[in-house]
Amino acid sequence: MKSFLKNALLLTGLISSLSITSCTSKKSESNTTEEVKAQERIQLIRNDAEKKVDVFIDGELFTSYIYPNTIKKPVLYPLKTSKGTKITRGFPLEPTPGERVDHPHHVGLWFNYGDVNGFDFWNNSDSIKVEERAHYGTISHKEITSMENGNDKATLSVVMDWNTPDGKTLLVENTTFIFRADGNERSIDRITTLTAQDEQVNFKDNKEGVIAIRVTRALEHPSNKPEIFTDASGNVTNVPTLNNEGVNGMYQNSEGIEGEDCWAKRANWVNLTSTIGDEDISLAILDHPSNVGYPTYWHARTYGLFAANPLGQAVFSNGKEVLDFKLAPGTATTFKHRIVIASGSKLSKETLDNKFKAFSAE
C-alpha cells in the first residue's frame, strides 16, 4: 500500500510538473508573440470612435484612413514623409496660414469621379448648398474587413458604398491599402474594385477624377497670377495669387515632359518634386497597365491638385477620344495605383521607370 501511494504521489508530481512546464511554455510563447507584434515596424491602430485607422511607421504617424461625415468620402490624411513633414494641404480639416482655401472637396488622398450616372461624387462637400445637393453623390465607409501589421508592409481592407442623394447604392467599393517603408521612402498601393449593383453604371467622360492628392503649398508650382476654375457643374472657384516664398514644386512625367505641360498628357507615372526647408521630396503616382484607360491622362494642376484620370478622355483629348466607360449590373473593374513618397532625394526618371516596371509585374 505504501509503495502504491508513493508511486501515485510521484505520478501526481510529474503531471503537475508537466502542467506547469506547459503553462510556462504557452505563456512564454504568448509573450514572444506580443513582443514580435510590438516590434513590427508598420502598425495600424483602429479607432472607431474617431472614425479612423492610424498608420504608424517606426512609432511615427505616416497617415490615417479617415471617414468623417463632413467630407463625403473616406480619404488618407495627412500624408507625411519619413522625416515627418506633411505634404498634404491642411484645409479644410486643419486650415494652415499661407495655404489656399479653394476646392474644399480636395482632402488628402482620395478616389472618386465627377459623373457617375449623372451624379457628381468629386465635388461634393459640406460646402454644397442644401438646395443643390440632389446632384451630388456620397461615398460612405461601410466596414473594415481586415487589418494586418508587419515589418515590410501592413494592409488595410475596407468596403465603401457609392450612394445617390436618396441613398441608392450604385457601386460597392472594395479597397485594399498596402503601406510600405524602405529607408527614407514610403509607399501606398491603393487597389480598388468597383462593382455595379442593380443597374448599369455609366462613367461619362469628365475631367474630375480619379485618384488624387491635394498637396501642401510648398509642392505647388510658383504662380504669379490669380486663376479661375470651373467644375463640371459650372461652379466657379477663384484662386488668388499667394506669396511664392518656399514654393518650388515641379512635375515631371515618364515621357520627360515637365511643369504645367504634364496636364492632359498620357504617361505611366508623374513625379512631383520640391524642397521644404532642407528636405528634398518626391511624390510620385504610378499607373498600372491593367487599369481601364491605360496609360492614364493626368489631371495635374500647378496650384496643388495632383490627379490621374483614365476616364476623362474626351476632355483631355479635346474630343478626339471618347471612353464613356460602363459597368453592367453585377460586373466589376479594378484600379491599381502606387504612391511613392521619398525624403532626402528627388527621384530620377530611371528610378521611377524601374519602380513602374516592378509595379506593372505585380
Secondary structure as GFF3:
##gff-version 3
##sequence-region A 1 362
A	DSSP	alpha_helix	2	39	.	.	.	ID=ss1
A	DSSP	beta_strand	42	47	.	.	.	ID=ss2
A	DSSP	beta_strand	52	57	.	.	.	ID=ss3
A	DSSP	beta_strand	60	66	.	.	.	ID=ss4
A	DSSP	three_ten_helix	69	71	.	.	.	ID=ss5
A	DSSP	beta_strand	75	76	.	.	.	ID=ss6
A	DSSP	beta_strand	109	113	.	.	.	ID=ss7
A	DSSP	three_ten_helix	130	135	.	.	.	ID=ss8
A	DSSP	beta_strand	138	148	.	.	.	ID=ss9
A	DSSP	beta_strand	153	163	.	.	.	ID=ss10
A	DSSP	beta_strand	169	182	.	.	.	ID=ss11
A	DSSP	beta_strand	185	196	.	.	.	ID=ss12
A	DSSP	beta_strand	201	203	.	.	.	ID=ss13
A	DSSP	beta_strand	209	214	.	.	.	ID=ss14
A	DSSP	three_ten_helix	217	219	.	.	.	ID=ss15
A	DSSP	beta_strand	227	230	.	.	.	ID=ss16
A	DSSP	beta_strand	236	239	.	.	.	ID=ss17
A	DSSP	beta_strand	250	253	.	.	.	ID=ss18
A	DSSP	three_ten_helix	259	262	.	.	.	ID=ss19
A	DSSP	beta_strand	269	276	.	.	.	ID=ss20
A	DSSP	beta_strand	279	286	.	.	.	ID=ss21
A	DSSP	beta_strand	297	300	.	.	.	ID=ss22
A	DSSP	beta_strand	305	309	.	.	.	ID=ss23
A	DSSP	alpha_helix	313	316	.	.	.	ID=ss24
A	DSSP	beta_strand	325	327	.	.	.	ID=ss25
A	DSSP	beta_strand	332	343	.	.	.	ID=ss26
A	DSSP	alpha_helix	349	360	.	.	.	ID=ss27
###
